[in-house]
Amino acid sequence: MPVTKTAKRALRGSARKSDINKLIVTRLEIAVRKAKKSKSADKILAAISLADITAKKRAVHKNKAARIKSALSKLLPKAAVGAKASKATKQNKKSGKSPRKVKS
């Protein structure tokens, strides 16, 4: 058992964080399981997104998230991968107008 006041506080904090991390990791595992079972593109993409979020919150290591994403992306049909890539490039294009120059 912790003796000092700060050790007791740290114990409470770590218990809270571990509960939250378990919840996040469980959600990821369920999403991956459902994505592998159904093999529908939207469930796979949702699981990939959840893997990114989980890694960002440091509930799992970023390399583990990358392995999960790689395995899930192999389940995607080729058409869905192409559609996702073309959608991303459309969003990144700028409008035809150039920024106004300010005279000084």
N, C-alpha and C positions, 0 to 999 in steps of 0.2 A: 504494500500500500504506500501511496505517496505520503511524505511527511510534511514538506513545506507547503505554504499557501500556493506558490506558483506551480508546484508539481501537481497539486490537486486541480488547479485550473486547467493545466495542460492535459490532464487525464480526461476531464470533461470535454474539452475541445477535440481531442483525438477520438473519443468515443462518438461524438456527434459527426465528425468527418468520416469515420469509418462506416457509420450507418448510411450516410448520404452516398458514399462511394459504392457500397453494396447495392443500393437501390439503382444507381446509374448503370452499374455493370450488369445487373439482372435485366434491366430494360434492354440493354444492348444484346445480351444473350438470347432473350425472347425474340427480338426483332430479327436476329440472324437466323434463328431456328425457323421462324415463319417464312422468311425470305427463301431459305433453302428448300422448304417444303413446297411452297406455292410456285416459286420461280417466276413470279410476275415482276415486270420491270419496275413498277412503282414501289412495291414492297422492298425490292433489292436496293433501289435508290434511297429509300427511307432508312434502311439499315446502314448503308454506306454513310449517309449524313449523320446518323446517330454515332457511328464509329468515330467520325471526326470530332463531334461534340464531346464524346467521352474522353478522347485523347487530349482535347483542349483543356478539359477540367482535371486532367492528370489522374483520372480514375484508372486508366490503363496506360501502358507505355505507348509512345507514338509508333514504335515499330510493330507492336502487336496490332494496333489499329490499322497499320498499313497492310499487314498480312491478312487481316479480316477483309479489308476493302479489295485486296487483290483476288482473294478467293470468291468474293461475291461478284466482282466484275466479270469473272470467267463465266458466271451463270447468265449474265445478260445476253440477250440476243444481239447480233451485230447491228440491226436496224436501230435499236434503242441507244446504242453507244454512239452511232453517227448522229442521231437526232439530238442527243445531249450536247455533243461537241459543236454542232452547227448552231444550236440555241445559245451557247456560251459566246461564240464569236459574234453573233448578231448583237448581243447586249454590249459588247466591248467597243463597237464601232461608234465613232463620234458623229455628231450631226455635221452637215455640210458647211455650216457657218464657221468662220474663223473668229477668234476673240477680238474684241475692239481694242484698238491701240489708243492709249491715252496720251494726248499731247502735253508736254510739260514746258 
